[in-house]
């Protein structure tokens, strides 16, 4: 997350005052790390829906008590397993499903089942696609649906866990159903709670994850792929940083001039390093650490964003700006023929070829 904070400072051309660095606001003693880079707040979370929900509850309370503007955007960034999507490809989620193909996040509250719809903002999805595919960025990216699992192994049809109580044919049928019937292009473990909680809070949200292994080909990250992981894990960050930069700079209402004022103010203050009421953007990563490689098992990231405008007494970090022009259409996700994994039985165990 510190790396993303630095990336945002560079993209927005905000200079850190001499002698100061990008500082963890949690002091290294909390459940997660947090950095503030101008109008961007980056926050980490651990693996799975429960871990993400803890962080999200606390960040939402922070925004409430800080009296931040309600016009904010949350964007979770991280890694995932692809379904018919090659490694290095970024998947921008259109819809999020649970393990039985429903877009609901189930919780048990006071002994009762509470089902909350998990919904993402499609306009924000299109804007992210626009910036990912334009000249100068041009990263491999698809828009597709996401399956969010509460388990790393069995729920994601892995055969390399402690238990494997389904057949090879069951696995192939499941993968094919995900790919062909539901347009699922990746697996991960946090998007369902993320989409449900942001939707419940009436906030715009998106999920941007890079594929580190194509699950139709393998359950494991190939040795030859490991050298690319650092570059791949930075791709969602580059896309989101590009979106933030152009929302601030390319508004038709003079946001570019106000961004210059913001840079001058931050060059002489520490507001971009320490808490304030201004939280236009928030970003986080998985496992509560600062290591990009900690996401190699599907851990993920959160980004909350709020654009900036010139009004409100020049308090540019509390404003709102119009969205950039969007892509005219979404790219088709995961094109190509379905290709299933062919596990090799070894005694009572099952191993990949």
BASEDREN-945089 format. One record per residue (C-alpha): residue number from 1; x negated, y negated, z. Coordinates in nm, 3 decimals, m for minus. Example, Ala and Ser with C-alpha at 12.3 -4.5 7.8 and 13.67 -1.06 7.14 Angstrom:
<nodes>
+-----+---------+---------+---------+
! seq !      px !      py !      pz !
+-----+---------+---------+---------+
!   1 !  m1.230 !   0.450 !   0.780 !
!   2 !  m1.367 !   0.106 !   0.714 !
+-----+---------+---------+---------+
</nodes>
This chain:
<nodes>
+-----+---------+---------+---------+
! seq !      px !      py !      pz !
+-----+---------+---------+---------+
!   1 !   0.000 !   0.000 !   0.000 !
!   2 !  m0.288 !  m0.235 !   0.057 !
!   3 !  m0.390 !  m0.171 !  m0.302 !
!   4 !  m0.046 !  m0.274 !  m0.424 !
!   5 !  m0.055 !  m0.589 !  m0.210 !
!   6 !  m0.388 !  m0.682 !  m0.366 !
!   7 !  m0.246 !  m0.608 !  m0.712 !
!   8 !   0.047 !  m0.844 !  m0.646 !
!   9 !  m0.184 !  m1.121 !  m0.527 !
!  10 !  m0.384 !  m1.085 !  m0.847 !
!  11 !  m0.076 !  m1.072 !  m1.071 !
!  12 !   0.068 !  m1.386 !  m0.910 !
!  13 !  m0.277 !  m1.553 !  m0.900 !
!  14 !  m0.247 !  m1.618 !  m0.527 !
!  15 !  m0.582 !  m1.667 !  m0.357 !
!  16 !  m0.643 !  m1.546 !  m0.003 !
!  17 !  m0.801 !  m1.816 !   0.218 !
!  18 !  m1.173 !  m1.772 !   0.277 !
!  19 !  m1.247 !  m1.540 !   0.566 !
!  20 !  m0.909 !  m1.371 !   0.565 !
!  21 !  m0.810 !  m1.041 !   0.412 !
!  22 !  m0.492 !  m0.853 !   0.337 !
!  23 !  m0.392 !  m0.744 !   0.687 !
!  24 !  m0.176 !  m0.457 !   0.812 !
!  25 !   0.102 !  m0.637 !   0.997 !
!  26 !   0.166 !  m0.327 !   1.207 !
!  27 !  m0.190 !  m0.328 !   1.336 !
!  28 !  m0.248 !   0.037 !   1.252 !
!  29 !  m0.043 !   0.157 !   1.550 !
!  30 !   0.308 !   0.195 !   1.404 !
!  31 !   0.489 !   0.465 !   1.208 !
!  32 !   0.393 !   0.293 !   0.884 !
!  33 !   0.172 !   0.022 !   0.740 !
!  34 !   0.299 !  m0.313 !   0.616 !
!  35 !   0.134 !  m0.585 !   0.408 !
!  36 !   0.264 !  m0.922 !   0.294 !
!  37 !   0.131 !  m1.062 !  m0.035 !
!  38 !   0.301 !  m1.390 !  m0.114 !
!  39 !   0.666 !  m1.304 !  m0.188 !
!  40 !   0.597 !  m0.930 !  m0.163 !
!  41 !   0.624 !  m0.716 !   0.149 !
!  42 !   0.484 !  m0.366 !   0.106 !
!  43 !   0.583 !  m0.091 !   0.349 !
!  44 !   0.492 !   0.277 !   0.372 !
!  45 !   0.709 !   0.572 !   0.469 !
!  46 !   0.651 !   0.941 !   0.524 !
!  47 !   0.773 !   1.238 !   0.326 !
!  48 !   1.144 !   1.314 !   0.310 !
!  49 !   1.478 !   1.139 !   0.359 !
!  50 !   1.461 !   1.121 !   0.742 !
!  51 !   1.124 !   0.946 !   0.739 !
!  52 !   1.236 !   0.699 !   0.475 !
!  53 !   1.560 !   0.624 !   0.660 !
!  54 !   1.371 !   0.527 !   0.977 !
!  55 !   1.161 !   0.275 !   0.789 !
!  56 !   1.455 !   0.145 !   0.587 !
!  57 !   1.670 !   0.089 !   0.898 !
!  58 !   1.391 !  m0.112 !   1.056 !
!  59 !   1.312 !  m0.315 !   0.744 !
!  60 !   1.681 !  m0.399 !   0.695 !
!  61 !   1.698 !  m0.518 !   1.055 !
!  62 !   1.382 !  m0.721 !   1.001 !
!  63 !   1.537 !  m0.894 !   0.701 !
!  64 !   1.857 !  m0.962 !   0.894 !
!  65 !   1.687 !  m1.119 !   1.194 !
!  66 !   1.451 !  m1.314 !   0.967 !
!  67 !   1.760 !  m1.456 !   0.793 !
!  68 !   1.618 !  m1.359 !   0.455 !
!  69 !   1.825 !  m1.411 !   0.144 !
!  70 !   2.064 !  m1.130 !   0.060 !
!  71 !   1.965 !  m1.144 !  m0.306 !
!  72 !   1.681 !  m0.894 !  m0.276 !
!  73 !   1.573 !  m0.592 !  m0.476 !
!  74 !   1.436 !  m0.267 !  m0.335 !
!  75 !   1.210 !  m0.058 !  m0.557 !
!  76 !   1.064 !   0.269 !  m0.434 !
!  77 !   0.741 !   0.370 !  m0.604 !
!  78 !   0.554 !   0.698 !  m0.573 !
!  79 !   0.482 !   1.040 !  m0.722 !
!  80 !   0.704 !   1.329 !  m0.823 !
!  81 !   0.722 !   1.663 !  m1.000 !
!  82 !   0.841 !   1.636 !  m1.359 !
!  83 !   1.107 !   1.851 !  m1.524 !
!  84 !   1.006 !   1.877 !  m1.890 !
!  85 !   0.802 !   1.559 !  m1.849 !
!  86 !   0.421 !   1.568 !  m1.880 !
!  87 !   0.186 !   1.448 !  m1.609 !
!  88 !   0.109 !   1.078 !  m1.614 !
!  89 !   0.459 !   0.985 !  m1.734 !
!  90 !   0.653 !   0.741 !  m1.517 !
!  91 !   1.018 !   0.831 !  m1.453 !
!  92 !   1.261 !   0.547 !  m1.384 !
!  93 !   1.562 !   0.702 !  m1.214 !
!  94 !   1.905 !   0.639 !  m1.361 !
!  95 !   2.104 !   0.861 !  m1.121 !
!  96 !   2.008 !   1.053 !  m0.810 !
!  97 !   2.146 !   1.399 !  m0.724 !
!  98 !   2.129 !   1.621 !  m0.419 !
!  99 !   2.056 !   1.994 !  m0.447 !
! 100 !   2.410 !   2.074 !  m0.568 !
! 101 !   2.419 !   1.803 !  m0.837 !
! 102 !   2.616 !   1.546 !  m0.636 !
! 103 !   2.527 !   1.179 !  m0.599 !
! 104 !   2.600 !   1.170 !  m0.228 !
! 105 !   2.382 !   1.150 !   0.081 !
! 106 !   2.528 !   1.361 !   0.361 !
! 107 !   2.478 !   1.274 !   0.727 !
! 108 !   2.626 !   1.414 !   1.047 !
! 109 !   2.729 !   1.124 !   1.271 !
! 110 !   2.901 !   1.190 !   1.606 !
! 111 !   2.972 !   1.548 !   1.502 !
! 112 !   3.134 !   1.446 !   1.173 !
! 113 !   3.017 !   1.470 !   0.814 !
! 114 !   2.966 !   1.126 !   0.658 !
! 115 !   2.912 !   1.118 !   0.280 !
! 116 !   2.770 !   0.800 !   0.132 !
! 117 !   2.741 !   0.749 !  m0.245 !
! 118 !   2.385 !   0.726 !  m0.375 !
! 119 !   2.380 !   0.465 !  m0.649 !
! 120 !   2.097 !   0.270 !  m0.815 !
! 121 !   2.112 !  m0.055 !  m1.011 !
! 122 !   2.113 !   0.019 !  m1.384 !
! 123 !   2.027 !  m0.336 !  m1.489 !
! 124 !   1.718 !  m0.326 !  m1.270 !
! 125 !   1.638 !   0.011 !  m1.428 !
! 126 !   1.656 !  m0.143 !  m1.777 !
! 127 !   1.441 !  m0.438 !  m1.672 !
! 128 !   1.173 !  m0.203 !  m1.541 !
! 129 !   1.183 !  m0.009 !  m1.869 !
! 130 !   1.147 !  m0.333 !  m2.062 !
! 131 !   0.830 !  m0.429 !  m1.876 !
! 132 !   0.685 !  m0.078 !  m1.885 !
! 133 !   0.703 !  m0.054 !  m2.264 !
! 134 !   0.611 !  m0.404 !  m2.377 !
! 135 !   0.269 !  m0.478 !  m2.535 !
! 136 !  m0.010 !  m0.508 !  m2.282 !
! 137 !   0.146 !  m0.251 !  m2.048 !
! 138 !   0.282 !   0.020 !  m2.280 !
! 139 !   0.275 !   0.308 !  m2.033 !
! 140 !   0.437 !   0.648 !  m2.100 !
! 141 !   0.778 !   0.614 !  m1.934 !
! 142 !   1.124 !   0.769 !  m1.952 !
! 143 !   1.458 !   0.699 !  m1.793 !
! 144 !   1.621 !   1.009 !  m1.648 !
! 145 !   1.806 !   1.151 !  m1.352 !
! 146 !   1.637 !   1.263 !  m1.031 !
! 147 !   1.703 !   1.554 !  m0.798 !
! 148 !   1.620 !   1.474 !  m0.437 !
! 149 !   1.538 !   1.778 !  m0.223 !
! 150 !   1.518 !   1.814 !   0.155 !
! 151 !   1.249 !   2.080 !   0.119 !
! 152 !   0.918 !   2.085 !  m0.069 !
! 153 !   0.927 !   2.453 !  m0.161 !
! 154 !   1.249 !   2.652 !  m0.197 !
! 155 !   1.487 !   2.365 !  m0.281 !
! 156 !   1.253 !   2.265 !  m0.561 !
! 157 !   1.237 !   2.623 !  m0.693 !
! 158 !   0.873 !   2.666 !  m0.595 !
! 159 !   0.740 !   3.018 !  m0.579 !
! 160 !   0.423 !   2.940 !  m0.384 !
! 161 !   0.577 !   2.881 !  m0.039 !
! 162 !   0.603 !   3.121 !   0.254 !
! 163 !   0.938 !   3.250 !   0.122 !
! 164 !   1.067 !   3.316 !  m0.228 !
! 165 !   1.405 !   3.491 !  m0.227 !
! 166 !   1.514 !   3.423 !  m0.585 !
! 167 !   1.421 !   3.595 !  m0.909 !
! 168 !   1.228 !   3.456 !  m1.200 !
! 169 !   1.549 !   3.447 !  m1.402 !
! 170 !   1.727 !   3.253 !  m1.125 !
! 171 !   1.449 !   3.000 !  m1.132 !
! 172 !   1.459 !   2.964 !  m1.511 !
! 173 !   1.838 !   2.925 !  m1.508 !
! 174 !   1.816 !   2.654 !  m1.241 !
! 175 !   1.548 !   2.460 !  m1.426 !
! 176 !   1.738 !   2.483 !  m1.753 !
! 177 !   2.059 !   2.364 !  m1.588 !
! 178 !   1.879 !   2.067 !  m1.435 !
! 179 !   1.716 !   1.973 !  m1.763 !
! 180 !   1.995 !   2.032 !  m2.013 !
! 181 !   2.319 !   1.987 !  m1.818 !
! 182 !   2.228 !   1.707 !  m1.578 !
! 183 !   1.945 !   1.522 !  m1.751 !
! 184 !   1.719 !   1.569 !  m1.450 !
! 185 !   1.362 !   1.470 !  m1.529 !
! 186 !   1.196 !   1.486 !  m1.188 !
! 187 !   1.208 !   1.621 !  m0.833 !
! 188 !   1.119 !   1.425 !  m0.522 !
! 189 !   1.230 !   1.397 !  m0.158 !
! 190 !   1.336 !   1.041 !  m0.069 !
! 191 !   1.551 !   0.884 !  m0.341 !
! 192 !   1.888 !   1.007 !  m0.209 !
! 193 !   1.867 !   0.832 !   0.128 !
! 194 !   1.707 !   0.533 !  m0.041 !
! 195 !   1.984 !   0.496 !  m0.300 !
! 196 !   2.263 !   0.557 !  m0.046 !
! 197 !   2.132 !   0.315 !   0.216 !
! 198 !   2.058 !   0.032 !  m0.027 !
! 199 !   2.397 !   0.083 !  m0.193 !
! 200 !   2.566 !   0.083 !   0.149 !
! 201 !   2.387 !  m0.245 !   0.227 !
! 202 !   2.503 !  m0.386 !  m0.110 !
! 203 !   2.147 !  m0.433 !  m0.233 !
! 204 !   2.008 !  m0.372 !  m0.581 !
! 205 !   1.759 !  m0.087 !  m0.593 !
! 206 !   1.549 !   0.126 !  m0.828 !
! 207 !   1.317 !   0.426 !  m0.806 !
! 208 !   0.995 !   0.445 !  m1.009 !
! 209 !   0.779 !   0.759 !  m0.973 !
! 210 !   0.493 !   0.899 !  m1.176 !
! 211 !   0.480 !   1.270 !  m1.264 !
! 212 !   0.174 !   1.451 !  m1.130 !
! 213 !   0.278 !   1.801 !  m1.245 !
! 214 !   0.529 !   1.927 !  m1.501 !
! 215 !   0.730 !   2.182 !  m1.303 !
! 216 !   0.832 !   2.365 !  m1.621 !
! 217 !   0.468 !   2.460 !  m1.663 !
! 218 !   0.328 !   2.499 !  m1.312 !
! 219 !   0.384 !   2.455 !  m0.940 !
! 220 !   0.025 !   2.343 !  m0.889 !
! 221 !  m0.176 !   2.041 !  m1.000 !
! 222 !  m0.431 !   2.165 !  m1.252 !
! 223 !  m0.798 !   2.107 !  m1.167 !
! 224 !  m0.854 !   1.911 !  m1.488 !
! 225 !  m0.566 !   1.678 !  m1.395 !
! 226 !  m0.707 !   1.575 !  m1.057 !
! 227 !  m0.950 !   1.331 !  m1.217 !
! 228 !  m0.651 !   1.135 !  m1.355 !
! 229 !  m0.445 !   1.117 !  m1.035 !
! 230 !  m0.582 !   0.786 !  m0.911 !
! 231 !  m0.497 !   0.619 !  m1.242 !
! 232 !  m0.156 !   0.785 !  m1.263 !
! 233 !  m0.049 !   0.686 !  m0.912 !
! 234 !  m0.119 !   0.322 !  m0.999 !
! 235 !   0.117 !   0.322 !  m1.299 !
! 236 !   0.443 !   0.259 !  m1.107 !
! 237 !   0.264 !  m0.020 !  m0.922 !
! 238 !   0.162 !  m0.186 !  m1.249 !
! 239 !   0.518 !  m0.173 !  m1.382 !
! 240 !   0.672 !  m0.320 !  m1.067 !
! 241 !   0.402 !  m0.588 !  m1.040 !
! 242 !   0.472 !  m0.687 !  m1.401 !
! 243 !   0.843 !  m0.719 !  m1.327 !
! 244 !   0.778 !  m0.934 !  m1.019 !
! 245 !   0.532 !  m1.159 !  m1.203 !
! 246 !   0.764 !  m1.232 !  m1.492 !
! 247 !   1.070 !  m1.282 !  m1.279 !
! 248 !   0.876 !  m1.554 !  m1.102 !
! 249 !   0.704 !  m1.708 !  m1.401 !
! 250 !   0.942 !  m1.679 !  m1.696 !
! 251 !   1.270 !  m1.806 !  m1.561 !
! 252 !   1.432 !  m2.069 !  m1.779 !
! 253 !   1.474 !  m2.297 !  m1.477 !
! 254 !   1.116 !  m2.394 !  m1.414 !
! 255 !   1.008 !  m2.113 !  m1.186 !
! 256 !   0.659 !  m2.131 !  m1.334 !
! 257 !   0.607 !  m2.479 !  m1.186 !
! 258 !   0.729 !  m2.365 !  m0.847 !
! 259 !   0.497 !  m2.066 !  m0.858 !
! 260 !   0.210 !  m2.314 !  m0.891 !
! 261 !   0.336 !  m2.492 !  m0.578 !
! 262 !   0.361 !  m2.156 !  m0.399 !
! 263 !   0.001 !  m2.074 !  m0.490 !
! 264 !  m0.120 !  m2.410 !  m0.356 !
! 265 !   0.070 !  m2.365 !  m0.031 !
! 266 !  m0.057 !  m2.012 !   0.023 !
! 267 !  m0.415 !  m2.114 !  m0.052 !
! 268 !  m0.415 !  m2.321 !   0.268 !
! 269 !  m0.189 !  m2.116 !   0.495 !
! 270 !  m0.160 !  m1.762 !   0.623 !
! 271 !   0.210 !  m1.723 !   0.539 !
! 272 !   0.130 !  m1.461 !   0.278 !
! 273 !  m0.050 !  m1.248 !   0.536 !
! 274 !   0.176 !  m1.265 !   0.841 !
! 275 !   0.552 !  m1.238 !   0.904 !
! 276 !   0.785 !  m1.521 !   0.809 !
! 277 !   1.149 !  m1.556 !   0.708 !
! 278 !   1.049 !  m1.526 !   0.341 !
! 279 !   1.057 !  m1.171 !   0.206 !
! 280 !   1.126 !  m1.190 !  m0.168 !
! 281 !   0.959 !  m0.854 !  m0.239 !
! 282 !   0.890 !  m0.540 !  m0.033 !
! 283 !   0.684 !  m0.235 !  m0.138 !
! 284 !   0.597 !   0.088 !   0.049 !
! 285 !   0.422 !   0.422 !   0.009 !
! 286 !   0.451 !   0.773 !   0.150 !
! 287 !   0.294 !   0.946 !   0.449 !
! 288 !   0.238 !   0.624 !   0.643 !
! 289 !  m0.118 !   0.591 !   0.512 !
! 290 !  m0.312 !   0.360 !   0.287 !
! 291 !  m0.439 !   0.632 !   0.056 !
! 292 !  m0.306 !   0.661 !  m0.296 !
! 293 !  m0.402 !   1.025 !  m0.295 !
! 294 !  m0.178 !   1.093 !   0.005 !
! 295 !   0.110 !   1.097 !  m0.243 !
! 296 !  m0.016 !   1.406 !  m0.424 !
! 297 !   0.264 !   1.613 !  m0.271 !
! 298 !   0.552 !   1.405 !  m0.388 !
! 299 !   0.531 !   1.133 !  m0.125 !
! 300 !   0.674 !   0.805 !  m0.233 !
! 301 !   0.695 !   0.432 !  m0.206 !
! 302 !   0.948 !   0.159 !  m0.145 !
! 303 !   0.964 !  m0.187 !  m0.297 !
! 304 !   1.207 !  m0.457 !  m0.205 !
! 305 !   1.207 !  m0.758 !  m0.432 !
! 306 !   1.372 !  m1.097 !  m0.442 !
! 307 !   1.304 !  m1.345 !  m0.724 !
! 308 !   1.213 !  m1.709 !  m0.672 !
! 309 !   1.360 !  m2.041 !  m0.789 !
! 310 !   1.269 !  m2.408 !  m0.762 !
! 311 !   1.557 !  m2.536 !  m0.550 !
! 312 !   1.641 !  m2.523 !  m0.178 !
! 313 !   1.391 !  m2.794 !  m0.077 !
! 314 !   1.114 !  m2.626 !  m0.276 !
! 315 !   1.121 !  m2.320 !  m0.053 !
! 316 !   1.041 !  m2.106 !  m0.350 !
! 317 !   1.013 !  m1.779 !  m0.164 !
! 318 !   1.378 !  m1.788 !  m0.059 !
! 319 !   1.533 !  m1.853 !  m0.399 !
! 320 !   1.665 !  m1.639 !  m0.675 !
! 321 !   1.587 !  m1.625 !  m1.043 !
! 322 !   1.754 !  m1.481 !  m1.345 !
! 323 !   1.645 !  m1.144 !  m1.463 !
! 324 !   1.421 !  m1.108 !  m1.765 !
! 325 !   1.561 !  m1.003 !  m2.097 !
! 326 !   1.639 !  m0.633 !  m2.082 !
! 327 !   1.561 !  m0.356 !  m2.321 !
! 328 !   1.835 !  m0.314 !  m2.577 !
! 329 !   1.861 !   0.054 !  m2.501 !
! 330 !   1.713 !   0.319 !  m2.274 !
! 331 !   1.458 !   0.561 !  m2.408 !
! 332 !   1.561 !   0.923 !  m2.427 !
! 333 !   1.408 !   1.108 !  m2.136 !
! 334 !   1.220 !   1.435 !  m2.158 !
! 335 !   1.257 !   1.496 !  m2.530 !
! 336 !   1.150 !   1.835 !  m2.660 !
! 337 !   1.247 !   2.197 !  m2.618 !
! 338 !   1.308 !   2.346 !  m2.277 !
! 339 !   1.007 !   2.548 !  m2.163 !
! 340 !   1.030 !   2.752 !  m1.846 !
! 341 !   0.752 !   2.878 !  m1.624 !
! 342 !   0.672 !   3.249 !  m1.657 !
! 343 !   0.561 !   3.371 !  m1.312 !
! 344 !   0.362 !   3.692 !  m1.289 !
! 345 !   0.478 !   3.944 !  m1.024 !
! 346 !   0.194 !   4.081 !  m0.811 !
! 347 !   0.329 !   4.355 !  m0.586 !
! 348 !   0.601 !   4.197 !  m0.372 !
! 349 !   0.468 !   3.847 !  m0.442 !
! 350 !   0.508 !   3.615 !  m0.737 !
! 351 !   0.220 !   3.410 !  m0.872 !
! 352 !   0.196 !   3.167 !  m1.161 !
! 353 !   0.007 !   3.257 !  m1.473 !
+-----+---------+---------+---------+
</nodes>
